Amino acid sequence: MSSPKQTLFHRFLGFYFRLLCILAVDLVVTTINGRVLGLTSMYEKPVVTLIGMGVILLLFFFLFSIIDRFTKIVLKITVEMGNLLVFRKTAIFLILCGILYGIYMLYYHTWFGAWPNIKLI
């Protein structure tokens, strides 16, 4: 039986990872919107609108069906990786922060067309 701390920690991880999934899905949608808008040079705007709506509906249909399974798999892998390290909870949190940083970099590139110029010092 798991202790209340582990249950709370796993709930936190599930919540945090769902936030990451929401950001990742929005990033994909933003990228798709940019691609669909690029079709206006080849097709009429009403046709482009229908294409975009269809692509987004297909995307969300499949994402909603797999997001819970994906969340459980990634959390299991993250926890197992964290178990290999000395500071398990800290390692898990750092892994999730790394994923968040990666999503941040992709958002920046998607929105501004360039990679961020981040200086650590």
C-alpha positions as CSV (number, residue, x, y, z in Angstrom):
1,M,0.0,0.0,0.0
2,S,1.4,3.4,-0.9
3,S,1.8,6.2,1.6
4,P,-0.3,9.5,1.4
5,K,2.9,11.3,0.4
6,Q,3.5,9.1,-2.6
7,T,-0.1,9.4,-3.6
8,L,0.1,13.2,-3.4
9,F,3.4,13.2,-5.3
10,H,2.0,11.0,-8.0
11,R,-1.1,13.2,-8.3
12,F,1.2,16.2,-8.6
13,L,3.2,14.5,-11.3
14,G,0.0,13.6,-13.2
15,F,-1.2,17.2,-12.9
16,Y,2.2,18.6,-14.0
17,F,2.4,16.2,-17.0
18,R,-1.1,17.0,-18.1
19,L,-0.1,20.7,-18.1
20,L,2.8,19.7,-20.3
21,C,0.5,17.8,-22.6
22,I,-1.8,20.8,-23.0
23,L,1.1,23.0,-23.9
24,A,2.4,20.4,-26.4
25,V,-1.0,20.0,-28.0
26,D,-1.4,23.8,-28.3
27,L,2.1,23.9,-29.9
28,V,1.1,21.3,-32.5
29,V,-2.2,23.2,-33.2
30,T,-0.3,26.5,-33.6
31,T,2.1,24.8,-36.0
32,I,-0.7,23.3,-38.0
33,N,-2.5,26.6,-38.1
34,G,0.6,28.2,-39.6
35,R,0.8,25.5,-42.3
36,V,-2.9,25.7,-43.1
37,L,-2.8,29.4,-43.5
38,G,0.0,28.9,-45.9
39,L,-2.5,27.0,-48.2
40,T,-4.3,30.3,-48.9
41,S,-2.0,30.9,-51.9
42,M,-3.2,27.6,-53.5
43,Y,-6.8,27.4,-52.4
44,E,-9.7,29.6,-51.6
45,K,-10.1,30.7,-48.0
46,P,-13.4,28.7,-47.4
47,V,-11.6,25.6,-48.5
48,V,-8.6,26.3,-46.4
49,T,-10.9,26.9,-43.4
50,L,-12.5,23.5,-43.9
51,I,-9.2,21.7,-44.3
52,G,-7.9,23.3,-41.1
53,M,-11.0,22.4,-39.2
54,G,-10.8,18.8,-40.4
55,V,-7.1,18.5,-39.4
56,I,-7.7,19.9,-36.0
57,L,-10.7,17.7,-35.3
58,L,-8.7,14.6,-36.4
59,L,-5.8,15.7,-34.2
60,F,-7.9,16.2,-31.1
61,F,-9.9,13.1,-31.7
62,F,-6.8,11.0,-31.6
63,L,-5.1,13.0,-28.9
64,F,-7.9,12.7,-26.4
65,S,-8.0,8.9,-27.0
66,I,-4.3,8.4,-26.3
67,I,-3.4,11.2,-23.9
68,D,-4.3,9.3,-20.7
69,R,-2.4,6.2,-21.8
70,F,0.6,8.3,-22.9
71,T,0.5,10.2,-19.5
72,K,0.6,6.9,-17.6
73,I,3.5,5.5,-19.8
74,V,5.6,8.7,-19.5
75,L,5.0,9.0,-15.8
76,K,6.0,5.3,-15.3
77,I,9.2,5.9,-17.3
78,T,9.9,9.1,-15.4
79,V,9.4,7.5,-12.0
80,E,11.6,4.5,-13.0
81,M,14.3,6.9,-14.3
82,G,14.1,8.8,-11.0
83,N,14.4,5.6,-9.0
84,L,17.8,5.0,-10.6
85,L,19.1,8.2,-9.2
86,V,19.9,9.1,-5.6
87,F,17.5,12.1,-5.2
88,R,14.4,10.5,-6.8
89,K,11.8,13.2,-6.4
90,T,14.3,15.9,-7.4
91,A,15.4,13.9,-10.4
92,I,11.8,13.4,-11.5
93,F,11.0,17.1,-11.1
94,L,14.2,18.0,-13.1
95,I,13.2,15.7,-15.9
96,L,9.7,17.3,-16.1
97,C,11.3,20.8,-16.0
98,G,13.6,19.7,-18.9
99,I,10.5,18.7,-20.9
100,L,8.9,22.1,-20.0
101,Y,12.1,23.9,-21.2
102,G,12.0,21.9,-24.4
103,I,8.4,22.9,-25.0
104,Y,9.3,26.6,-24.2
105,M,12.1,26.4,-26.9
106,L,9.6,25.0,-29.5
107,Y,7.0,27.6,-28.7
108,Y,9.6,30.4,-29.1
109,H,10.8,28.9,-32.4
110,T,7.2,28.4,-33.7
111,W,6.1,32.0,-32.8
112,F,9.2,33.9,-33.8
113,G,10.8,31.7,-36.4
114,A,14.2,31.6,-34.6
115,W,15.7,29.8,-31.6
116,P,16.0,31.9,-28.4
117,N,19.3,33.5,-27.7
118,I,19.6,32.4,-24.0
119,K,22.8,33.3,-22.1
120,L,23.3,31.6,-18.8
121,I,26.0,34.0,-17.6
